[in-house]
Amino acid sequence: MPRDRDRDVSAHTGTARDAGDLVSGKRAVLEAIRSGAATEVVVASGSRRSKGMGELLSAAGRARVHVREAPREQLDALSRDHRGVVARVSSAGALTLGERELASFPFADDAVVVVLDGVEDPQNLGAAARSAEAAGVAALVTRTHRAAPLTDAALRASAGALAHLPLARVANIGRAIERLQVAGFFVVGLDERAPSTVYDDPCPAGRVAIVVGSEGSGMARLVRERCDALVALPMRGRVGSLNAAASLAAVLYAWVVPTRGPGGGG
């Protein structure tokens, strides 16, 4: 009987992996459960008794998410760094938006949206999502092509943030910016060559979208031209730039968050 159960787990989790809807690691799985995205949790045989698994299993019980056990070798085949648990999820994000929905989505009057133009490193994508969600960002916009996919590594790097943050994956960042502008967003591009820095002018009131370019080349020319304003981070050390996720975190907490109320920019 246990062998039949394990084969059933393998079939379910294998399907999840093929569909690209697996998350792994205790933190990411816990946040997937809390967000309502998890549909099944698979734990390594014998790991239920570990202290670190208790909170996760309690959360699964409260959310009525089915928990199964499987041999650790099966989890090894699904994720290189599962740390004893994987979850099948219905969606990588709390809500998936289409490009056209950006103009009609019910954003708050002081909402903040983050747009990533060509960030290709999954770790950077996850770290950016983590900073954005922590800062109360209302949605994250990324490209579908030549950009980091929503891999297990990205989900882990986000510490579960991608399970809570509404996500729009679009084919054309320029058109997405136009739709945000139609929705009343003032679009600010983060550009190291901008003539003004975050110290020169306060963040605009109302709806604001922050655009961050790729790790190497920054924003595409057409994307830069569609922004309403460009702003730079002052670099006082010998290092000439920060990666996309670090730059985003700095701009959000040094420039955007102080102009928002205690509830954030959602």
C-alpha positions, 0 to 999 in steps of 0.5 A, a space after each residue: 500500500 505505501 508503494 502505491 501511495 508513493 507512485 501516486 505522489 510521483 505521478 502528481 508531482 511529475 505532472 506538476 514539474 512538467 507544467 512548471 508549477 512546483 515550488 520547493 523549500 520550506 519558506 517558499 512552500 509555506 508562503 504558497 500555502 498561505 497565499 492559497 496557491 498550493 494545491 498539494 504538498 509533498 514531504 520527504 518520508 520521515 521529515 514530518 517529525 522534524 521541528 522545522 516542518 511543524 509550522 508548514 504542516 500546521 498551515 497546510 492543515 488549516 488551509 486544507 491542503 493535501 499533504 503526501 509523503 514520498 521517498 527523498 529520491 523522488 523529491 531529488 528528481 523534482 528539485 535540486 534543492 527541495 530541502 525536504 518539501 515541494 508543493 504543487 501550485 495552481 499559479 506562480 503568482 497570487 494573480 496573473 494579469 494580462 497586458 490589457 488588464 493593466 489599464 483596468 485593474 483596480 489599483 489604489 490611488 497611490 499604488 506602486 507597480 514595478 516593471 522589470 525590463 529584461 532582468 534575466 537572472 532568476 535569482 535577481 527576479 526573485 530578489 526583486 519580487 521579495 523587495 517589491 512585495 515587502 515594500 507594498 508594491 501592487 503588481 510586478 510586470 516582466 517580459 515573456 521573452 529574453 527575461 528570467 522565467 518563473 523557475 523554482 530558483 526564482 520562487 525560492 529567491 523571492 522567499 515566497 513573495 511571488 506567491 503573493 504578488 500579482 504578476 503581469 508577464 507581457 510581450 512588449 514592455 513599452 505597450 505595458 507602460 502605455 497601459 499603465 499611463 492610461 491607468 494614471 501611473 507616472 512612470 519613472 525609469 531607473 537610469 544611471 545616466 539620468 541627470 537627477 538623482 533620488 535626492 534631487 526631487 521627491 517621488 511623485 504623488 499618486 500612482 507610480 511605476 518604477 522601471 528597472 532595466 536588465 543587469 547588463 544593458 539597462 532599459 531598452 531605448 524605446 522603454 527609456 523613451 516611454 518613461 515620464 521621468 528618469 532618475 539615478 541612484 547616487 553612487 558614492 563608492 568605487 563600485 559604479 552600479 548595483 544589480 537590478 534587485 539591489 537598485 530596486 530595493 534602494 529606490 523603493 525604500 529611499 524614495 518611494 516608500 517614504 511618500 506612501 502611507 503606512 499601508 504601502 503602495 498597494 
